[in-house]
Amino acid sequence: MTNVASSTLRKYVAQFHRHFSNDAQKQRGREFNQADLALVKKIKDLFSNGLSIAEINARLNSGVDNAPQVEPAPLTPEKQTITLPVTPPTSTLNLESAAPLKEISQPSPVDFSVKDEEEPTSPLLTALKRVEDLQQRQARQIETLQFDLTQTRAALNRLKDDQIYHAERYEKHLNTPWWKLLSRKNRR
């Protein structure tokens, strides 16, 4: 029927209950009418396009996606050709007065930050919020990696110092006469 699992249907009804019929909202014996089935398909398509629950809710509330699809009436034989008048252009482009590309100033940076209490309603704001979140996450990861790098460098320096110490001690041990080594063992 809709190729949607029953658990997913229940989740859709719970999340978007305002848009479903009363029969679809029942706890037992749910019955989906044609409008409910169309809504399920629309929600599934919106989720597959990567929209969040808030974005889908906003679209369903706005009614943009709820508008019935009206097919255009077929053209009758007398309406199959359309004639449009062709008018000559009223102005021309003057390339001499155009500013060179070097002189075009860069636009000032725009703050695309979205307040936490506001829910983004447009896909562009949502995408910008996701980019900002990714940048913050990457900055935190870079800080963590830098900290780990300094810790690793410190550990390597300690290992190098230990290696030098043990090499000097071993060299001293090799240069010690054997009878002094025996006498040390006996002293213990």
N, C-alpha and C positions, 0 to 999 in steps of 0.2 A: 504494500500500500504506500508507505512513505519511505521505506528502507531505513527507518530510524528505530533503534532499540527502545524497548518499553521504558527502561530506566532513563534513557535520554529524554523521552517524551515527558516523563514525570518531572525531570529537572527543568525542561523548557517551561512546563506549566507553572512550576513553582517560581521560576525566575521572572516570567513574563505573564503572570496570572491576570493582569488587568486587560490583556488583549485577547484572552481565550473566552469561549462561551462558558456558561455555568455548567453545562453537561461535561465539558472537558475538565473542569476544576473539581469534580467529585473525587472523593478518596477511593471509592470502590465503584466499579462499573462505569468507567469513563467512556463517553461517547463523543467522538470528534465529528463535527459537521464539515462541510466543504471549506468554509472559511478558516476553520481551525487547521485543517490539513494544509491549506495554502500558507497559513502563518507558520506552521512547522517547517515547511519547505523553505520559506523565506528566511527563518531564523537559522536553519542549517546552512543555507547559502551564505548568509552574513558571517557566521562563525568560520566557514571555510575561507572567506576572504580575509580573515585575520582580525575582525573587529572584536572588541571586548563587549562584555555584558552591558556596560554603561552606554557604549556607542550604539549598540543594537536597540537598547531601551529608548535612547534619544531618537533614533530613526523611527521606531514604531510610534512613539509619542507624537512626533512631528507630523506623522501621516504621509510623509513623502513616499515611503515604500508601500503604504496601504492603498494608494490610489488605484482604482481598477484600471487595468490595461485596456485601452480602447483602440481597436484596430481601425485604420482609416477606411472610409467607405471606398469601394472599388470605383475606379474612374469609368464614367460613361464614355462612349465613343466621341462625343463632342467635347469632353473635358480632358482628353488624353494628351493634347498638345497645349503647352503654355508658351505664350509669346511675351517676351519682356523687351521693353525698349532699350536700346543701347545708346548711352549718352557719352560724349567725349569727356575726358577728365577735365576738371575745372582748374586744377593747379598742377604745377610741375615741380619736381624736386630739384633744387638748386644745390649742386654738389660743392660749388665754390664757397658758399656761405655755411656749409655744414662744419661743425667743430671736429677737429681731428680726434682720434680715439685717445690720445695721450692726455688731452685736456679734460676729459670727462672725469668728474670726481667720483670717488667711491661712496656709496651710500653709508650713512652712519650705522653702526651696529644696532640691531633691534633686540630688545629683551623679549625672548620668547618664553620666559618662565611662566608657569601656570601655578597659581596658588593651590595649596593642598586641599583647601575646603571646596574649591570649585571643581566640578567635573568637566573635563574637556568635552565639547560637543561636536567639534569638527574633526575629521580624520587628520587634518594637517596639524592641529594642536596636539592630538594624541601622538602622532608620529614625532613631533618635536619633543614632547615630554619623554617618549621612549628614548630618543637620541640623547637627551639631557641625562636621563637615568643611566644609560650605557656609559656616557662620558664620566659620570661620577663613580660608577662601579670600576671603570678602568683606572681612574685616578687612585682609588683605594687599593686596587691590585698592584699598581706601580709602587705606591708607598710601601706595601707589604713586601714586594720583591726587593725594594731598596733596603729595607730593614733586614731581610733575610740575607742579602748580599753582604752587608756590613758584618752581620753575625758570622757568616761563613768566612769572611776575610779574617776576622779576629780569631776564629778557631784555627784557621790555617797558619796564622802567625804563631799561635801557641804551639801547634804541632811542630812547626819549623824550629822554634826555640827549644822544644823538648828534644828534637832530633839532634840539634847541635850540642845540647848538654850531654845527651847519651853518647854521642860520637866522641866528645872530648873525654868523657869518663872511661869509655872503652879504650881509647888511645892511651890514657894514663895507666889503665890496667895492663895493657900490652907492654908498656915500657917498665913496669914494675918487675924487679927480679923475683924469681919463683920462690926463693926462701922467705921473702917478706910476705908473700901471699900465704905461705904455710903458717907463718907465725901469726898472721891475722886470724886465720881460722881457729887456731888454738886459743886465742885470747877470748873468743866468744863464748 
